[in-house]
């Protein structure tokens, strides 16, 4: 499945959630999906939590 198809399916699922359950359920589902994706990236090793923490603290810059 291409990223475009995956994104379209995800957007469709969020739209159905919004229509069926309301705005706050939509927001909750969207946040839960983002948290799950972040945890998945950490487990896969594609997201370095220390680098993010250092950037937030101002210890590193992106340049």
Helices and strands as residue ranges (DSSP letters): H 3-21, H 23-44, H 49-57
